[in-house]
Amino acid sequence: MPSPTEILPLWLKLEECSHKLKRLRRLQPNKDRIDHWPGAEMHHVPTLVLCIAGQTRITYERDRKLDLNVGEGVIIGPGIFHAHEKLRSGCATLSQGITPRHSDFNLQNKDTHFYGHIPIDRVENVFHGIINDRHEKPQQWLKHLKSILHCILHEYEERTHSVPSSFHKMFHYFVRYVYEGASVEDIIQAGGLSRSRAYKIWSDNYSVPLRMAICQQRLGLAKLLLQTDLSIEAIAERCGFSSRQQMTRLFQEHEHCSPRQWREQ
């Protein structure tokens, strides 16, 4: 865990940035560009990336790049594959997402990470509201973002506890390799824990059991891809299922229909 001396500059940058917010954008999914590539990650909930020092670069849709300067952020919609470029010296970023239990955040620069969480009800409606806002009110988005940053700063002082690094290692591996066939054993190994300890750490911080989380992530991507012209076999492969039969079995178990029936709805 980073020392208070290492963390303090990140908190000072976040505090300063909260008073100098400039722009908040949003990325919405393009059904014609749902394309995974090595190192990319995708979430089924909106996520925030905010540059708090230097510059932050995000690659999405494989070959498109978005550069964020200090005070600029982006809400990345569900279903968008993206990758974060490695931070350079003097750069720092806030990343924030939603798990079933909390809204997790990560403050980081080139050398230091700090992981924490705030109550999910402070964030979930705001993120979804921005992604689904048909009237596009960027100034209103900035007001919501400022309230979230205030909550992070306040909750850290009052209640937030850092997320165990072993969970972050598992979660990082999970989001990057779940569509490449990563197994429960692979994710546990990434955390460097025993099976029983890994299950407890995962459940304490994500609330959905690990095996179910893998299933939900793959089914979520499959539902998006079923809106394209890809074959069922190709979709099963892209989502990390071991076979078309496994994907069909899980669809029938969780959605009470086959992938083909889901597509035809």
N, C-alpha and C positions, 0 to 999 in steps of 0.2 A: 504494500500500500504506500502511495507517495506520502512524504512528510508534509506537515503543515507549511513549511517554508517553500516546498515545491508547488503546493496547491494554491497558495495565496495569490501569486501573479495571475492565475487563471480567473480567480474570483474577482480580482480588481478589474481585469479586462471585461468580464461579463457585466459588472456593475457599471463601468464606464459606457459600454455599448448599449445598455438598457436606456440610456438617456440620449443616444445618438442614432436611433434606428432610422434608416433611410428608405428601405424598400423591402417588400415581401412579395415574392412571386409564388406561383404554383405550377407544378407539372402535372398534367392529367394524362392518363394512359391513352396510347394510340393502339387500337386493336390490330393495326397492320404492322406494328413494330414490337410485338411481344417476343423478344429475342434474348436468350441467355447467352453469356459468354464467360469464359474463365475469369474468376475474380469478381464477377458482378453479384449483386444481391437484390432481392425483391421482397417487399412486405405487403401484407394484405390489409394494412391499416396505413393512414397517412403518417409521414415522418417529417421532422423539421431538421434543416441544416442551417446554421447561422454563423457567419464569419464574425469573429470578435477581435481578430488581429490579423494583419497582413492580407492574405488572399486565400480563398478556398476554391478548389476546382472539382466539379462533379461531371462525370461522363455518363450519359444516358442514351438509350436506343443505340448502343454500341459505338456510334461515331459522332454523337453530338456532345458538345461541351458547354458547361455553364460556369462562368467565373463569378465568384461573389467577393466583393470588397467589404471592408469593415462596416457593420451596420446593415448589411444586406443578407436576406435569408430566402429560403425556398421551402415550401411544403410540397413534398414528393408524394403524389397520389398512389393509392394501392395499385399493384400490378405493373409498376415501372421498374425494369431492371436498371441498376445504376451502380457506379463504382466511385469511391472517394480517392482522389489522388493523394499520395503521401504528402503530409504537411512539411513545408520547408521551415528553416529557422526563422523565428519572428512571427510565425503564423499560428493562429489558434481558432478552434471551432467548438461550437455547441451543437451536438446532435441529440435529438429527442424523439422517442417513439412511444408506442402504447403496447403494453402486454395485458393479459387478462386481469392482472391484479393492480398494476401501477402504471404511471407514465415514467419510463426510465430516461435518464439523460446521461450524456457523456461529455465532459469538458476535457479538451485535449490540446496539447501543442506537440512539437516534434519529440519531446522527451518525456512528457507526463500525461497520464490519464487519470481522471477522477469520475467514478460512476456513482450515481445516486438515483433517487426517485422521489416523485411528489404524487399526491392523490390523483387518480385517473380522472375524477370528475372535473378537475381544473383544466383539463387539456382535451379530452376526447371530443366533446361537442364543438370546441373551437376548431380543431383540425378538420373534422368532417364538414363543418360549416363553411370553411374557406374553400375546400375542394369542391363543394357542391353549390357555391354561391353563383347564381346566374346573373346577378347584377354587378359583379366585379367591383367591390368597394375596397381598394387597396389601403386607403387611409384607415378604414375601420379594422382591416386585418392587422395593421401596425398597432392599433390600440389593444387588440386582443393579445398580440405577441408581447407587448410591454407588460401586460398583466401576468402573463405566464412567467416571464423572466423575473418579475418581482416575487412571484410565488416560489420559484426555484431558490432565489436568494434568501427569502424568509424561511422557507421550509428547511433549508440546509441548516440554518442557525437553530431552528427549533426541533426538527424531528428527523430529517433525512439521515440515513445511514448508508455508507458506501456498500455497493453490491460486491459480493466476493469475487475476486479475480478469476477463480475457477469457473464460476457461472459465466462470466463474460467470455472466457476462452471457449466454453461449450457453445454459447449462443453465437459467437462470431463464426465458429466452424459450422454451426447449424444453418445460419442464413446464407453462407457462401457455398455450401456443398450439398444442401438438402436436395437440389434438383439434379445432382450428379450421382445420386444413389447412396449418399451417406447413410450409414446404419446407426442404430442406437449405440452399438459398441464403438463405432468410429467417434461419435460425439463424446461419449464418456471418456475415451482415451485422450481426446483433445483437452479435457479438463484435468487430466492426471489424477483422477480420483478412483476409489473403489466403486463398484456398481451401486451399493446401497447408499454411500455418501453422495454420489452423483445424483441419484434419484431425489434425495432429500433436498440438496442444494437447488436443483432444477425446480422442484415443486414449490419450494419456499419463495422463489423469485419469479416464477412464471405462472404458477397455479395449474396449468394444464400439463398432465403427465407427458414425458418426453416422447413416447411412442405416438401419443395422440397428436402432439404438436407437429411431428413429422407428417402424419397423415393429413392434418388440416392444411398444412402448407402446400403439399402436393395436390390435394383436391382443389384448393383455391386456384392454383395456376391452371389446372386442367379445365376448370369451368371457364376461365378466360380464353384458353386456346380452343375450346369447343365452339367459340363464336367465330373462329376463323375457318379456313378451308382445309386445315391440316387433317390428315387421316387419324383415326383412333390410335393406330399403332405408333405413329410419329409423336402424338401427344403423350402417350404413356412413356415413351423414351425420354422426351424433353423434360418431363416432370420428375424423373428419377424413379418411377415404378419399375419393378423387376420385369414386368410383362404386361401386356394388355389385359390378361386374365386377372392379375392382381388389381389393376385399376378398376376393372369392372366389378370385382368383388367388393372393393371398398366403396364404390359408388352405391351399390345396392345396399350395403350395410348402413351407410350414413345418409344417403339421399333417397333411398327406396326406389331407385330407378337405375337404368344402365346409362353409360355415357351417351350412347346414341339417343336414348329417350330424353336425356337432359338437353341435348343439342336441338331436338325437335320441338321443345316446349315453346 
